[in-house]
């Protein structure tokens, strides 16, 4: 097959030479076809379908998606052409093959062809997706480059735009403070100084941000010149030592004697040293020590700022040089900062070709910031960078001299807060404000002695004074330096309102708000959060904790006063409302006691009425019995005398006995013995009947009151109603009322308070009798089972009830009776008893048609 193979290889070379430079797509397709038909020709020459070369076609189909970038469309017609040629080989060669010899190879070739098409489609899609991602990344890269250019332009523009208004603010402040506009009161002078110092802080912060932006855009350059590092360190130490002494920290330097000169930018290295010493002052407590140590190393010069301060956690040693990073970024951090200083320091050291790193054994073990600077070479001096020599022999550039002159012109007031040590001064003032023996208190004018009191919690001394000054014009003001101090203060004496910063040491404003709102004794005190962070999430968090308002810095004094004034007024109204509620509670308690007394009086009135009826009922049988007993006593005396005469009969003396018998007969005739015996029997019956009536009355009274059965027990309505009617018999007879009680025997058992229900029956029967008013009439009492409950109906044929009276019939103390005849509580108490049993008492009445009271009780 050598000639055949050489011919197809020549065809492949011809395809490559003809299409390779300018037609990549036809080249790929033609190459696949040439290789495929070469394989088919060899397969045909080697025996066709029975040849061992046909798997080579499968290898081609598998390799096509991997080695050449075919699309699915191209792959379809290539594999279709090659598969069709392979299927037509028996016809082209004229060989005779069995079905198995033909079908099996054809099946595997077609299956591989389908796999080839699918793989080309998937790889083509993946390739296109990868192409799109690369395009997106390129566009994003170009967009970021453009944003960087825009940011650089914006930073440069905004720096100059910010410097102009700052200059326009600081220059008049300098003039005011220097007295050019006349003498200023001390209070205004202090405010002007605070404004001036914070304006300089803002100016320094803007410069730092500009330096960072210039470093990021590679526009910041250092101008190296020969310099004495020891002299630079000494200048920084001399300037910072008074501040360190105010905090009680020892500041010194060692190891810089005899160090060789290096080539560096004095201004840049001055910023590096001031940032490092300022950080050490910030994080070193009173009584500590800060030492700047220098030594020569192989690379050049090394200096370390070593302190005995708080130390750095091991996992933060590398992170502290990241931009805007802070070891303590919580809302309760003790030290202010933007996270720019060390990042700027790292960049400035890197521009000198040096290295900077931090070392610390952990929290509480102090820290050491190490800087290694190479000796380097001096940069060429431009015309404006000519080196000048000062009176003390030190060299400085013309640029530095001009900047110093400009600073002298603008900042020549000599304030300790000006210049390079501004942030150090700020750190010391903050420390002094936190560790002062006592927070300042404003003098309270006489007209504010009774004004509401505001508790201000703020860790920044200047902001604390400003808030106190603004609020002291209308309120008494108490101040605290952090959340913990504020919480202790308000627990000693509750203020009217708490105004608190959010980010404070020891306890943040949100934690203070949570503690205030979580204590029932202080939950009603309004809390206003003041912060410079205006994120919506922080506002929502504060409001969810119960804060009453949220003020974002910077704020307008009138806005702050308006918010505080509104909340104070609300608080005062709440206190007044609480006092009124307390008064109402006391009045309600008195009313309840009066109601209890009136209910007791009503019960006593009912008892009195019962007593009158009982007295009348008992009086008649008792009088009958007493009279009968007196008569009986007289008759018994006469019978006793006769019996005495009989006892004196002497049966042995017949003569005398006859005379005694005769005398006894005469006495018997005179006494009328037969009538006496008859009278004695009648008298005994009278006494027995009176005692029986009294006994029945006592039993009825016992059934009515049911002493000792105040808990729920089975109630016998028949017995209760009959005993109640019996007790009211006197009143019913006075009203000439007829009572008919119809209680069915099949009533379901009812569990209730029998004595209480008896009182209801008594009130309803008594009211019905009084409605008849002596004119006579009937009262019907019917009981039945309705809707699974018991319904007892009291109906009379009296004059009825007027609509206006009927609407108020169950109101407490409402009565139509004359003074002294009722309290107006009977029906009200009856309805309460019905409701206490889960039932209800209702009335239906029309004028001239009687009244119907219905008592419904659930079983």
WONOR-V639265 format. One record per residue. RES is the residue in one letter. SS is DSSP state (2 for helix, 1 for strand, 0 for the rest). Layout:
res: [RES | RES]
ss: [SS | SS]
This chain:
res: [X | X | X | X | X | X | X | X | X | X | X | X | X | X | X | X | X | X | X | X | X | X | X | X | X | X | X | X | X | X | X | X | X | X | X | X | X | X | X | X | X | X | X | X | X | X | X | X | X | X | X | X | X | X | X | X | X | X | X | X | X | X | X | X | X | X | X | X | X | X | X | X | X | X | X | X | X | X | X | X | X | X | X | X | X | X | X | X | X | X | X | X | X | X | X | X | X | X | X | X | X | X | X | X | X | X | X | X | X | X | X | X | X | X | X | X | X | X | X | X | X | X | X | X | X | X | X | X | X | X | X | X | X | X | X | X | X | X | X | X | X | X | X | X | X | X | X | X | X | X | X | X | X | X | X | X | X | X | X | X | X | X | X | X | X | X | X | X | X | X | X | X | X | X | X | X | X | X | X | X | X | X | X | X | X | X | X | X | X | X | X | X | X | X | X | X | X | X | X | X | X | X | X | X | X | X | X | X | X | X | X | X | X | X | X | X | X | X | X | X | X | X | X | X | X | X | X | X | X | X | X | X | X | X | X | X | X | X | X | X | X | X | X | X | X | X | X | X | X | X | X | X | X | X | X | X | X | X | X | X | X | X | X | X | X | X | X | X | X | X | X | X | X | X | X | X | X | X | X | X | X | X | X | X | X | X | X | X | X | X | X | X | X | X | X | X | X | X | X | X | X | X | X | X | X | X | X | X | X | X | X | X | X | X | X | X | X | X | X | X | X | X | X | X | X | X | X | X | X | X | X | X | X | X | X | X | X | X | X | X | X | X | X | X | X | X | X | X | X | X | X | X | X | X | X | X | X | X | X | X | X | X | X | X | X | X | X | X | X | X | X | X | X | X | X | X | X | X | X | X | X | X | X | X | X | X | X | X | X | X | X | X | X | X | X | X | X | X | X | X | X | X | X | X | X | X | X | X | X | X | X | X | X | X | X | X | X | X | X | X | X | X | X | X | X | X | X | X | X | X | X | X | X | X | X | X | X | X | X | X | X | X | X | X | X | X | X | X | X | X | X | X | X | X | X | X | X | X | X | X | X | X | X | X | X | X | X | X | X | X | X | X | X | X | X | X | X | X | X | X | X | X | X | X | X | X | X | X | X | X | X | X | X | X | X | X | X | X | X | X | X | X | X | X | X | X | X | X | X | X | X | X | X | X | X | X | X | X | X | X | X | X | X | X | X | X | X | X | X | X | X | X | X | X | X | X | X | X | X | X | X | X | X | X | X | X | X | X | X | X | X | X | X | X | X | X | X | X | X | X | X | X | X | X | X | X | X | X | X | X | X | X | X | X | X | X | X | X | X | X | X | X | X | X | X | X | X | X | X | X | X | X | X | X | X | X | X | X | X | X | X | X | X | X | X | X | X | X | X | X | X | X | X | X | X | X | X | X | X | X | X | X | X | X | X | X | X | X | X | X | X | X | X | X | X | X | X | X | X | X | X | X | X | X | X | X | X | X | X | X | X | X | X | X | X | X | X | X | X | X | X | X | X | X | X | X | X | X | X | X | X | X | X | X | X | X | X | X | X | X | X | X | X | X | X | X | X | X | X | X | X | X | X | X | X | X | X | X | X | X | X | X | X | X | X | X | X | X | X | X | X | X | X | X | X | X | X | X | X | X | X | X | X | X | X | X | X | X | X | X | X | X | X | X | X | X | X | X | X | X | X | X | X | X | X | X | X | X | X | X | X | X | X | X | X | X | X | X | X | X | X | X | X | X | X | X | X | X | X | X | X | X | X | X | X | X | X | X | X | X | X | X | X | X | X | X | X | X | X | X | X | X | X | X | X | X | X | X | X | X | X | X | X | X | X | X | X | X | X | X | X | X | X | X | X | X | X | X | X | X | X | X | X | X | X | X | X | X | X | X | X | X | X | X | X | X | X | X | X | X | X | X | X | X | X | X | X | X | X | X | X | X | X | X | X | X | X | X | X]
ss: [0 | 2 | 2 | 2 | 2 | 2 | 2 | 2 | 2 | 2 | 2 | 2 | 2 | 2 | 2 | 2 | 2 | 2 | 2 | 0 | 0 | 0 | 0 | 2 | 2 | 2 | 2 | 2 | 2 | 2 | 2 | 2 | 2 | 2 | 2 | 2 | 2 | 2 | 2 | 2 | 2 | 2 | 2 | 2 | 2 | 0 | 0 | 2 | 2 | 2 | 0 | 0 | 0 | 0 | 2 | 2 | 2 | 2 | 2 | 2 | 2 | 2 | 2 | 2 | 2 | 2 | 2 | 0 | 0 | 0 | 0 | 2 | 2 | 2 | 2 | 2 | 2 | 2 | 2 | 2 | 2 | 2 | 2 | 2 | 2 | 2 | 2 | 0 | 2 | 2 | 2 | 2 | 2 | 0 | 0 | 0 | 0 | 0 | 2 | 2 | 2 | 2 | 2 | 2 | 2 | 2 | 2 | 2 | 2 | 2 | 2 | 2 | 2 | 2 | 2 | 2 | 2 | 2 | 2 | 2 | 2 | 2 | 2 | 2 | 2 | 2 | 2 | 2 | 2 | 2 | 2 | 2 | 2 | 2 | 2 | 2 | 2 | 2 | 2 | 2 | 2 | 2 | 2 | 2 | 2 | 2 | 2 | 2 | 2 | 2 | 2 | 2 | 2 | 2 | 2 | 2 | 2 | 2 | 2 | 2 | 2 | 2 | 2 | 2 | 2 | 2 | 2 | 2 | 2 | 2 | 2 | 2 | 2 | 2 | 2 | 2 | 2 | 0 | 0 | 0 | 0 | 0 | 0 | 0 | 0 | 2 | 2 | 2 | 2 | 2 | 2 | 2 | 2 | 2 | 2 | 2 | 2 | 2 | 2 | 2 | 2 | 2 | 2 | 2 | 2 | 2 | 2 | 2 | 2 | 2 | 2 | 2 | 2 | 2 | 2 | 2 | 0 | 0 | 0 | 0 | 0 | 0 | 0 | 0 | 1 | 1 | 1 | 0 | 2 | 2 | 2 | 2 | 2 | 2 | 2 | 2 | 2 | 2 | 2 | 2 | 2 | 2 | 2 | 2 | 2 | 2 | 2 | 0 | 0 | 1 | 1 | 1 | 1 | 1 | 0 | 0 | 0 | 0 | 0 | 0 | 0 | 1 | 1 | 1 | 0 | 2 | 2 | 2 | 2 | 2 | 2 | 2 | 2 | 2 | 2 | 2 | 2 | 2 | 2 | 2 | 2 | 2 | 2 | 0 | 0 | 0 | 0 | 0 | 1 | 1 | 1 | 1 | 1 | 1 | 1 | 1 | 0 | 0 | 0 | 1 | 1 | 1 | 1 | 1 | 1 | 1 | 1 | 0 | 0 | 0 | 0 | 0 | 0 | 2 | 2 | 2 | 0 | 0 | 2 | 2 | 2 | 0 | 0 | 0 | 0 | 0 | 0 | 0 | 0 | 0 | 0 | 0 | 0 | 0 | 0 | 0 | 0 | 0 | 0 | 0 | 2 | 2 | 2 | 2 | 2 | 2 | 2 | 2 | 2 | 2 | 2 | 0 | 0 | 0 | 1 | 1 | 1 | 1 | 1 | 0 | 0 | 0 | 0 | 0 | 0 | 0 | 1 | 1 | 1 | 1 | 1 | 1 | 1 | 1 | 0 | 0 | 0 | 0 | 0 | 0 | 0 | 0 | 2 | 2 | 2 | 0 | 1 | 1 | 1 | 0 | 0 | 0 | 0 | 0 | 1 | 1 | 1 | 2 | 2 | 2 | 2 | 2 | 2 | 2 | 2 | 2 | 2 | 2 | 2 | 2 | 0 | 0 | 0 | 0 | 0 | 0 | 0 | 0 | 0 | 0 | 0 | 2 | 2 | 2 | 2 | 2 | 2 | 2 | 2 | 2 | 2 | 2 | 2 | 2 | 2 | 0 | 0 | 0 | 0 | 0 | 0 | 0 | 0 | 0 | 0 | 2 | 2 | 2 | 0 | 0 | 0 | 0 | 1 | 1 | 1 | 1 | 1 | 0 | 0 | 0 | 2 | 2 | 2 | 2 | 2 | 2 | 2 | 2 | 2 | 2 | 2 | 0 | 0 | 0 | 0 | 1 | 1 | 1 | 1 | 1 | 0 | 0 | 2 | 2 | 2 | 2 | 2 | 2 | 2 | 2 | 2 | 2 | 0 | 0 | 0 | 0 | 1 | 1 | 1 | 1 | 1 | 0 | 0 | 0 | 0 | 0 | 0 | 0 | 2 | 2 | 2 | 2 | 2 | 2 | 2 | 2 | 2 | 2 | 0 | 0 | 0 | 0 | 0 | 0 | 0 | 1 | 1 | 1 | 1 | 1 | 1 | 0 | 0 | 0 | 0 | 2 | 2 | 2 | 2 | 2 | 2 | 2 | 2 | 2 | 0 | 0 | 0 | 0 | 1 | 1 | 1 | 1 | 0 | 0 | 0 | 0 | 2 | 2 | 2 | 2 | 2 | 2 | 2 | 2 | 2 | 2 | 2 | 2 | 2 | 2 | 2 | 2 | 2 | 2 | 2 | 2 | 2 | 2 | 2 | 2 | 2 | 2 | 2 | 2 | 2 | 2 | 2 | 2 | 2 | 2 | 2 | 2 | 2 | 2 | 2 | 2 | 2 | 2 | 2 | 2 | 2 | 2 | 2 | 2 | 2 | 2 | 2 | 2 | 2 | 2 | 2 | 2 | 2 | 2 | 2 | 2 | 2 | 2 | 2 | 2 | 2 | 2 | 2 | 2 | 2 | 2 | 2 | 2 | 2 | 2 | 2 | 2 | 2 | 2 | 2 | 2 | 2 | 2 | 2 | 2 | 2 | 2 | 2 | 2 | 2 | 2 | 2 | 0 | 0 | 0 | 0 | 0 | 0 | 2 | 2 | 2 | 2 | 2 | 2 | 2 | 2 | 2 | 2 | 2 | 2 | 2 | 2 | 2 | 2 | 2 | 2 | 0 | 2 | 2 | 2 | 2 | 2 | 2 | 2 | 2 | 2 | 2 | 2 | 2 | 2 | 2 | 2 | 2 | 2 | 2 | 2 | 2 | 2 | 2 | 2 | 2 | 2 | 2 | 2 | 2 | 2 | 2 | 2 | 2 | 2 | 0 | 0 | 0 | 0 | 0 | 0 | 0 | 1 | 1 | 0 | 0 | 2 | 2 | 2 | 2 | 2 | 2 | 2 | 2 | 2 | 2 | 2 | 0 | 2 | 2 | 2 | 2 | 2 | 2 | 0 | 0 | 1 | 1 | 1 | 1 | 1 | 1 | 0 | 0 | 0 | 0 | 0 | 0 | 0 | 0 | 1 | 1 | 0 | 2 | 2 | 2 | 2 | 2 | 2 | 2 | 2 | 2 | 2 | 2 | 2 | 2 | 2 | 2 | 2 | 2 | 2 | 2 | 0 | 0 | 0 | 0 | 1 | 1 | 1 | 1 | 1 | 1 | 1 | 1 | 1 | 1 | 0 | 0 | 1 | 1 | 1 | 1 | 1 | 1 | 1 | 1 | 0 | 0 | 0 | 0 | 0 | 0 | 2 | 2 | 2 | 2 | 2 | 0 | 0 | 0 | 0 | 0 | 0 | 0 | 0 | 0 | 0 | 0 | 0 | 0 | 0 | 0 | 0 | 0 | 0 | 2 | 2 | 2 | 2 | 2 | 2 | 2 | 2 | 2 | 2 | 2 | 0 | 0 | 0 | 1 | 1 | 1 | 1 | 1 | 1 | 0 | 0 | 0 | 0 | 0 | 1 | 1 | 1 | 1 | 1 | 1 | 1 | 1 | 0]
